[in-house]
Amino acid sequence: MKRLVLLGGGHAHVKVLADLAQLPLAGWDVHLISPYRRQIYSGMLPGWVAGHYPIEACAIRLDTLAGRAGVAFHETAGVGLDLATQTVRGADGSTLRFDALSIDTGPMPALGDLPGSAEHTLPVRPIEQFIAAWPALVDRMLGQCRRFDLVILGAGAAGIELAFAIQRRAAIDGWSHLFITVMGSDELPLPGAPDRTRKHIARLLAQRGIVWKGATRATRVEAGLVHLQAGPPMAFDACIASTGAAAPSWPAASGLATDKRGFIGVSRSLQSTSHPNIFSAGDVAAYADVRPKSGVYAVRAGPVLAKNLRAFCEGKALQAWTPQLRALYLISTGDRHALATWGRWSWSGSWVWRWKDRIDRQFMRRFGTEPLEASP
Ligand SMILES: Cc1cc2nc3c(=O)[nH]c(=O)nc-3n(C[C@H](O)[C@H](O)[C@H](O)COP(=O)(O)OP(=O)(O)OC[C@H]3O[C@@H](n4cnc5c(N)ncnc54)[C@H](O)[C@@H]3O)c2cc1C
């Protein structure tokens, strides 16, 4: 029997698993490798921080999904690839041979350029580590009588959503001594969004009492202090790093074709440009048509990846995918309020939050999570 290995349980692979649960792949033995038994849906993570959802409501059970699909589950991280022997090496010392491989392991936190950040900040990724560390950060803040300064490095969707979510939680739980600063290298938050939207986000930050420190580049972090390219260093009690996506080192080290930054080069069929029996999707992939690293494109790649893996295994023709140019981004801005952007258009309000909540719940239901109720 031939073997297909799915490395990582990212947004595209959950669709592949759901597809396999509906229709098994005849003559192929399928395996999933993931360091965690669940996949956290990042779109809902800020909602967990804000207190809207319990964490189980934001999690897709990979082990259950794999079980339903007849896929063997291996609880470990892939740490190396041997392309000559066609094997994946796991962090637990295991090796797994493959005839076809698909990689959807997401990005690594981009901490490389910021000395001291690995030691002195809490990165948002791996998300499971952030989730595990968050209660201790809250305890530390609650245990401090004086002002508690939380600095968030990075003003992309993740950093901004987290800032609003933490502020919402602070307002509800009475953390009045918490002061949040978001720092970004551009003049305005949310790089890549239209100017009008960015100004709107800056206004919302100010309205919620979150300090926006734009045009500021952090150069080094030490205990309690972030050094800046210009001006005096900034003191903090806790620092969350949300500084963007970097590639893991093992794909390039294995000899797999990658782009300059180390993301796996794939054609329009999501097939590696150097190894036709290897596929990749999500943030770890460098698509033929360059698109921002975002959950939207990882989710959109799912159905194409599912079809093409099946077609490859059955010896049929692959489908080409051109990711849409514009994507709908729904950014939660705290207090059951959200902002939607589509190209140069944007809308905001409580109705946008309800719309986002509905889309997120529908997404989770598709992958077997029970319908959930927002916490009061
Ligand atoms: C707080 C937050 C808010 C965000 N908001 C938005 C938003 O509003 N809109 C948007 O489009 N994007 C948003 N993003 C970005 C979005 O999360 C990512 O673009 C998306 O998760 C990428 O999906 P993926 O499938 O590539 O990877 P992931 O979702 O990261 O999934 C990768 C999976 O692979 C596993 N894995 C990791 N390493 C290995 C390994 N070595 N071996 C095996 N398995 C591995 C991980 O545990 C995980 O299960 C947000 C991110 C964060 C953190």
The ligand as an SDF file (V2000), in Angstrom:
LIG
                    3D

 53 58  0  0  0  0  0  0  0  0999 V2000
   -4.1990   36.2100   16.9700 C   0  0  0  0  0  0  0  0  0  0  0  0
   -4.2170   35.9900   15.4900 C   0  0  0  0  0  0  0  0  0  0  0  0
   -5.1990   36.5860   14.7170 C   0  0  0  0  0  0  0  0  0  0  0  0
   -5.2200   36.4120   13.3520 C   0  0  0  0  0  0  0  0  0  0  0  0
   -6.2240   36.9870   12.6250 N   0  0  0  0  0  0  0  0  0  0  0  0
   -6.2940   36.7600   11.3060 C   0  0  0  0  0  0  0  0  0  0  0  0
   -7.3720   37.3070   10.5500 C   0  0  0  0  0  0  0  0  0  0  0  0
   -8.2250   38.0240   11.0670 O   0  0  0  0  0  0  0  0  0  0  0  0
   -7.4220   37.0220    9.2250 N   0  0  0  0  0  0  0  0  0  0  0  0
   -6.4860   36.2490    8.6110 C   0  0  0  0  0  0  0  0  0  0  0  0
   -6.5970   35.9820    7.4260 O   0  0  0  0  0  0  0  0  0  0  0  0
   -5.4330   35.7490    9.2970 N   0  0  0  0  0  0  0  0  0  0  0  0
   -5.3210   35.9730   10.6230 C   0  0  0  0  0  0  0  0  0  0  0  0
   -4.2680   35.4650   11.3260 N   0  0  0  0  0  0  0  0  0  0  0  0
   -3.2350   34.7140   10.5970 C   0  0  0  0  0  0  0  0  0  0  0  0
   -3.6200   33.2520   10.4720 C   0  0  0  0  0  0  0  0  0  0  0  0
   -3.6550   32.7090   11.7440 O   0  0  0  0  0  0  0  0  0  0  0  0
   -2.6120   32.4630    9.6800 C   0  0  0  0  0  0  0  0  0  0  0  0
   -2.4060   33.0680    8.4660 O   0  0  0  0  0  0  0  0  0  0  0  0
   -3.1220   31.0270    9.5010 C   0  0  0  0  0  0  0  0  0  0  0  0
   -3.1790   30.3870   10.7500 O   0  0  0  0  0  0  0  0  0  0  0  0
   -2.2500   30.2220    8.5810 C   0  0  0  0  0  0  0  0  0  0  0  0
   -2.8100   28.9470    8.4680 O   0  0  0  0  0  0  0  0  0  0  0  0
   -1.8940   27.6840    8.2220 P   0  0  0  0  0  0  0  0  0  0  0  0
   -2.7960   26.5500    7.9270 O   0  0  0  0  0  0  0  0  0  0  0  0
   -0.8470   28.0040    7.2410 O   0  0  0  0  0  0  0  0  0  0  0  0
   -1.1140   27.4580    9.6060 O   0  0  0  0  0  0  0  0  0  0  0  0
   -1.5890   27.2590   11.0830 P   0  0  0  0  0  0  0  0  0  0  0  0
   -2.9520   27.7180   11.3140 O   0  0  0  0  0  0  0  0  0  0  0  0
   -0.4940   27.8390   11.9150 O   0  0  0  0  0  0  0  0  0  0  0  0
   -1.5770   25.6900   11.2860 O   0  0  0  0  0  0  0  0  0  0  0  0
   -0.3840   24.9540   11.2650 C   0  0  0  0  0  0  0  0  0  0  0  0
   -0.5620   23.6580   12.0080 C   0  0  0  0  0  0  0  0  0  0  0  0
    0.6160   22.8780   11.8770 O   0  0  0  0  0  0  0  0  0  0  0  0
    1.1250   22.4930   13.1500 C   0  0  0  0  0  0  0  0  0  0  0  0
    2.5740   22.4830   13.0660 N   0  0  0  0  0  0  0  0  0  0  0  0
    3.4210   23.5200   13.2380 C   0  0  0  0  0  0  0  0  0  0  0  0
    4.6940   23.1140   13.0620 N   0  0  0  0  0  0  0  0  0  0  0  0
    4.6380   21.7930   12.7800 C   0  0  0  0  0  0  0  0  0  0  0  0
    5.6200   20.8230   12.5020 C   0  0  0  0  0  0  0  0  0  0  0  0
    6.9230   21.1310   12.4720 N   0  0  0  0  0  0  0  0  0  0  0  0
    5.2210   19.5670   12.2600 N   0  0  0  0  0  0  0  0  0  0  0  0
    3.8910   19.2330   12.2640 C   0  0  0  0  0  0  0  0  0  0  0  0
    2.9200   20.1330   12.5200 N   0  0  0  0  0  0  0  0  0  0  0  0
    3.2890   21.3960   12.7660 C   0  0  0  0  0  0  0  0  0  0  0  0
    0.5650   23.5390   14.1220 C   0  0  0  0  0  0  0  0  0  0  0  0
    0.4700   23.0020   15.4190 O   0  0  0  0  0  0  0  0  0  0  0  0
   -0.7970   23.8290   13.4980 C   0  0  0  0  0  0  0  0  0  0  0  0
   -1.7390   22.8790   13.9270 O   0  0  0  0  0  0  0  0  0  0  0  0
   -4.2170   35.6280   12.7000 C   0  0  0  0  0  0  0  0  0  0  0  0
   -3.2110   35.0450   13.4800 C   0  0  0  0  0  0  0  0  0  0  0  0
   -3.2130   35.2070   14.8590 C   0  0  0  0  0  0  0  0  0  0  0  0
   -2.1070   34.5600   15.6610 C   0  0  0  0  0  0  0  0  0  0  0  0
  1  2  1  0
  2  3  1  0
  2 52  2  0
  3  4  2  0
  4  5  1  0
  4 50  1  0
  5  6  2  0
  6  7  1  0
  6 13  1  0
  7  8  2  0
  7  9  1  0
  9 10  1  0
 10 11  2  0
 10 12  1  0
 12 13  2  0
 13 14  1  0
 14 15  1  0
 14 50  1  0
 15 16  1  0
 16 17  1  0
 16 18  1  0
 18 19  1  0
 18 20  1  0
 20 21  1  0
 20 22  1  0
 22 23  1  0
 23 24  1  0
 24 25  2  0
 24 26  1  0
 24 27  1  0
 27 28  1  0
 28 29  2  0
 28 30  1  0
 28 31  1  0
 31 32  1  0
 32 33  1  0
 33 34  1  0
 33 48  1  0
 34 35  1  0
 35 36  1  0
 35 46  1  0
 36 37  1  0
 36 45  1  0
 37 38  2  0
 38 39  1  0
 39 40  1  0
 39 45  2  0
 40 41  1  0
 40 42  2  0
 42 43  1  0
 43 44  2  0
 44 45  1  0
 46 47  1  0
 46 48  1  0
 48 49  1  0
 50 51  2  0
 51 52  1  0
 52 53  1  0
M  END
$$$$
